[in-house]
Amino acid sequence: MQNNYAYIALFATIGVAFTVATMWVSWVVRPTHKRTGSKAEPYECGELPIGNAWRQFKAGYYIFALLFVVFDVEVAFIFPWARVLRDMKSAGLGLFAFFEMMVFIAILLVGLAYAWRKGVLKWD
Amino acid sequence: MSLTLTGIIKLVFGWLHIPEFLVQPTVMIVAAAIILGFILLVVLYLVYGLRKVMGWIQARIGPNRVGWEGLAQTIADALKLLTKEDIIPKNADKWPFIIAPIIVFVPAYMVYLVIPFGKGNGWVVQDLNIGILYVVAVLAIPTIGIITAGWSSNNKWSLLGAFRAAAQIISYDIPLVLAMVPAVMLAGTLSTQGIVNAQQGTWFGIFPRWFIVSQGVGFIIYLLAALAESNMTPFDIMEAESELVAGFNTEYSGMKFALFFLAEFASMFTVSAIAVTLFFGGWLPIHPSLSFIPPVIWFLGKAAVFIFVIMWIRSTLPRVRVDQLMSFGWKVLIPVALLNIAWTGLLVILA
């Protein structure tokens, strides 16, 4: 059983090795031409790009990212509860465990309703 | 896989007088290589299958030139991509640009560690006791790669696509995970084999005791969120050809593009495999009397049905608008998924 997590490292290593190897093979067999003219320009439908893409940009997702962090932490709490719910039931604590989590979920739903009301769930 | 594999490798090592302690590492590496080969094979024929199915649905023929009925088409495409000139745009951030496809592909491969292809420990590479949590964790990583790709390309289309991707993936990650929770609650374990084993038996001797019986809503949430998570139509706004050129992979060509493509199709199979494991009894037969068909055939067959459904959706539905997509995720899927957890909780407590 101690090999459990060694496999994760092995898969990561083999995955990286595979991608690097394919890129290397492609580097060996593909032609390389000198990049002349507008070949190396970013593709903007044939127009020459005006300015750089690394400028002030509307990062519309940041408020969703904030909400995501809240809900992701919540999910991290729900998983252990989901795992032990059956055990709690056989220990006679079923209803207790159930209502504990319902209170937690209700608080979260109130938070979601607040965010909704505030209008942050709108993408524009 | 590894059980019989261990036997074979022990036998071969015995003949060749190779020391015993090398058996375990060899088994691990061979198992990982088999999975990699499986992914490549599956992707090869998923691409072909998708093109054929889409062709038939749209009253076309689809690829039929290379090889018998076009069966070698994808191989030819892969070779073409391998030998294509690779262009890194002038102002791009070179190293993030090169690393991004790796970040996207490797997690798509790592998920296969816990997918239970058949009965027993021999048919899953490693039945981690945190199986589903591992899937959730690993499936969240490609977002980083997509953002990296979009940002480092120094292209406005890429950046727009990457930002949309970030918003979409993190929004649909929550309903996806919340839709997986009820299966864990019903099974009382996080291990993927454990979840499949918990679905054994029948109701009234006819209906299989799969989790779909009580989790119809959960399954629909899962399917929608999974389509969005792996940016497939109708939720592919992050690489919408008609508005963003190709989103985050606009500037990618050659093998780097092929890796993004590979990851996308590998996750198409992953999504189907996880759906089968969580809701449709994994490798279990539909009725115990049909158990003479090997479990692995059941598993792959069920996964194939879902893959077909995904292809069907892809070739019939139009793309949704970006603001509709975001509000649908937050205002419909998440509340419904939370209520579904409450309902499942009641079911577990009162059953």
HADDOCK unambig.tbl for C-alpha pairs under 7 A between the chains (distance, minus, plus):
assign (segid A and resid 4 and name CA) (segid B and resid 126 and name CA) 6.52 0.50 0.50
assign (segid A and resid 4 and name CA) (segid B and resid 128 and name CA) 6.17 0.50 0.50
assign (segid A and resid 11 and name CA) (segid B and resid 32 and name CA) 6.42 0.50 0.50
assign (segid A and resid 11 and name CA) (segid B and resid 110 and name CA) 5.73 0.50 0.50
assign (segid A and resid 12 and name CA) (segid B and resid 106 and name CA) 6.38 0.50 0.50
assign (segid A and resid 12 and name CA) (segid B and resid 110 and name CA) 6.52 0.50 0.50
assign (segid A and resid 15 and name CA) (segid B and resid 106 and name CA) 4.99 0.50 0.50
assign (segid A and resid 15 and name CA) (segid B and resid 109 and name CA) 6.64 0.50 0.50
assign (segid A and resid 16 and name CA) (segid B and resid 102 and name CA) 6.44 0.50 0.50
assign (segid A and resid 16 and name CA) (segid B and resid 106 and name CA) 6.30 0.50 0.50
assign (segid A and resid 19 and name CA) (segid B and resid 102 and name CA) 6.09 0.50 0.50
assign (segid A and resid 23 and name CA) (segid B and resid 255 and name CA) 6.14 0.50 0.50
assign (segid A and resid 26 and name CA) (segid B and resid 82 and name CA) 5.05 0.50 0.50
assign (segid A and resid 26 and name CA) (segid B and resid 83 and name CA) 5.99 0.50 0.50
assign (segid A and resid 26 and name CA) (segid B and resid 255 and name CA) 6.44 0.50 0.50
assign (segid A and resid 29 and name CA) (segid B and resid 83 and name CA) 5.81 0.50 0.50
assign (segid A and resid 30 and name CA) (segid B and resid 83 and name CA) 4.38 0.50 0.50
assign (segid A and resid 30 and name CA) (segid B and resid 84 and name CA) 5.68 0.50 0.50
assign (segid A and resid 30 and name CA) (segid B and resid 85 and name CA) 5.61 0.50 0.50
assign (segid A and resid 31 and name CA) (segid B and resid 85 and name CA) 5.64 0.50 0.50
assign (segid A and resid 32 and name CA) (segid B and resid 85 and name CA) 6.21 0.50 0.50
assign (segid A and resid 40 and name CA) (segid B and resid 87 and name CA) 6.94 0.50 0.50
assign (segid A and resid 40 and name CA) (segid B and resid 88 and name CA) 6.87 0.50 0.50
assign (segid A and resid 40 and name CA) (segid B and resid 89 and name CA) 4.64 0.50 0.50
assign (segid A and resid 40 and name CA) (segid B and resid 90 and name CA) 5.04 0.50 0.50
assign (segid A and resid 41 and name CA) (segid B and resid 89 and name CA) 5.68 0.50 0.50
assign (segid A and resid 41 and name CA) (segid B and resid 90 and name CA) 5.79 0.50 0.50
assign (segid A and resid 42 and name CA) (segid B and resid 89 and name CA) 5.70 0.50 0.50
assign (segid A and resid 42 and name CA) (segid B and resid 155 and name CA) 5.57 0.50 0.50
assign (segid A and resid 42 and name CA) (segid B and resid 251 and name CA) 6.96 0.50 0.50
assign (segid A and resid 43 and name CA) (segid B and resid 251 and name CA) 6.84 0.50 0.50
assign (segid A and resid 52 and name CA) (segid B and resid 154 and name CA) 6.84 0.50 0.50
assign (segid A and resid 53 and name CA) (segid B and resid 154 and name CA) 5.09 0.50 0.50
assign (segid A and resid 53 and name CA) (segid B and resid 155 and name CA) 5.41 0.50 0.50
assign (segid A and resid 53 and name CA) (segid B and resid 156 and name CA) 5.12 0.50 0.50
assign (segid A and resid 54 and name CA) (segid B and resid 154 and name CA) 6.48 0.50 0.50
assign (segid A and resid 59 and name CA) (segid B and resid 163 and name CA) 6.76 0.50 0.50
assign (segid A and resid 61 and name CA) (segid B and resid 163 and name CA) 6.75 0.50 0.50
assign (segid A and resid 61 and name CA) (segid B and resid 166 and name CA) 6.91 0.50 0.50
assign (segid A and resid 61 and name CA) (segid B and resid 167 and name CA) 4.82 0.50 0.50
assign (segid A and resid 64 and name CA) (segid B and resid 167 and name CA) 6.45 0.50 0.50
assign (segid A and resid 64 and name CA) (segid B and resid 171 and name CA) 6.93 0.50 0.50
assign (segid A and resid 65 and name CA) (segid B and resid 170 and name CA) 6.90 0.50 0.50
assign (segid A and resid 68 and name CA) (segid B and resid 170 and name CA) 6.32 0.50 0.50
assign (segid A and resid 68 and name CA) (segid B and resid 171 and name CA) 6.67 0.50 0.50
assign (segid A and resid 71 and name CA) (segid B and resid 174 and name CA) 6.86 0.50 0.50
assign (segid A and resid 72 and name CA) (segid B and resid 174 and name CA) 6.69 0.50 0.50
assign (segid A and resid 79 and name CA) (segid B and resid 181 and name CA) 6.61 0.50 0.50
assign (segid A and resid 82 and name CA) (segid B and resid 181 and name CA) 6.52 0.50 0.50
assign (segid A and resid 82 and name CA) (segid B and resid 184 and name CA) 5.96 0.50 0.50
assign (segid A and resid 82 and name CA) (segid B and resid 185 and name CA) 4.49 0.50 0.50
assign (segid A and resid 82 and name CA) (segid B and resid 188 and name CA) 6.98 0.50 0.50
assign (segid A and resid 83 and name CA) (segid B and resid 184 and name CA) 6.03 0.50 0.50
assign (segid A and resid 83 and name CA) (segid B and resid 185 and name CA) 5.83 0.50 0.50
assign (segid A and resid 83 and name CA) (segid B and resid 188 and name CA) 4.89 0.50 0.50
assign (segid A and resid 83 and name CA) (segid B and resid 189 and name CA) 5.44 0.50 0.50
assign (segid A and resid 83 and name CA) (segid B and resid 190 and name CA) 6.68 0.50 0.50
assign (segid A and resid 84 and name CA) (segid B and resid 188 and name CA) 6.30 0.50 0.50
assign (segid A and resid 85 and name CA) (segid B and resid 185 and name CA) 6.46 0.50 0.50
assign (segid A and resid 85 and name CA) (segid B and resid 188 and name CA) 6.95 0.50 0.50
assign (segid A and resid 86 and name CA) (segid B and resid 188 and name CA) 5.82 0.50 0.50
assign (segid A and resid 89 and name CA) (segid B and resid 349 and name CA) 6.46 0.50 0.50
assign (segid A and resid 94 and name CA) (segid B and resid 349 and name CA) 5.76 0.50 0.50
assign (segid A and resid 95 and name CA) (segid B and resid 349 and name CA) 6.72 0.50 0.50
assign (segid A and resid 98 and name CA) (segid B and resid 345 and name CA) 6.39 0.50 0.50
assign (segid A and resid 102 and name CA) (segid B and resid 342 and name CA) 6.84 0.50 0.50
assign (segid A and resid 121 and name CA) (segid B and resid 327 and name CA) 6.25 0.50 0.50
assign (segid A and resid 122 and name CA) (segid B and resid 323 and name CA) 6.88 0.50 0.50
assign (segid A and resid 122 and name CA) (segid B and resid 327 and name CA) 6.52 0.50 0.50
assign (segid A and resid 123 and name CA) (segid B and resid 323 and name CA) 5.04 0.50 0.50
assign (segid A and resid 123 and name CA) (segid B and resid 326 and name CA) 6.74 0.50 0.50
assign (segid A and resid 124 and name CA) (segid B and resid 323 and name CA) 6.81 0.50 0.50
